[in-house]
Amino acid sequence: MTSNEESELTALVNVGHSVAGYFERIGITRIAQLAGQDPIELYERMSAASGERLDPCLLDTVMSAVDQAEGRPGRPWWHYTPQRKQLQAQRDH
């Protein structure tokens, strides 16, 4: 990944170098690639690529990044926590 591509992802609210690295491991290097993606699927792919279940707060960040890629405003990652918990509960049933 070039520094331009990383700097594009890190331009998103909540996305620093570490989170950009998780995206890179699953082939996401540009903001435009996030539009239309399922945040839970991206998080599951990140966990699989890391070989362990990642912190669920990362899913909140992924949800924020997808929203921003789709033109919605950047919000703090914790804004997504209630929605994430609801989505996970629905998928577990």
Sequence and secondary structure as in RCSB ss.txt:
>XXXX:A:sequence
MTSNEESELTALVNVGHSVAGYFERIGITRIAQLAGQDPIELYERMSAASGERLDPCLLDTVMSAVDQAEGRPGR
PWWHYTPQRKQLQAQRDH
>XXXX:A:secstr
  HHHHHHHHTSTT  HHHHHHHHHTT  SGGGGTT  HHHHHHHHHHHHTS   HHHHHHHHHHHHHHTT    
 GGGGHHHHHHHHHHHH 
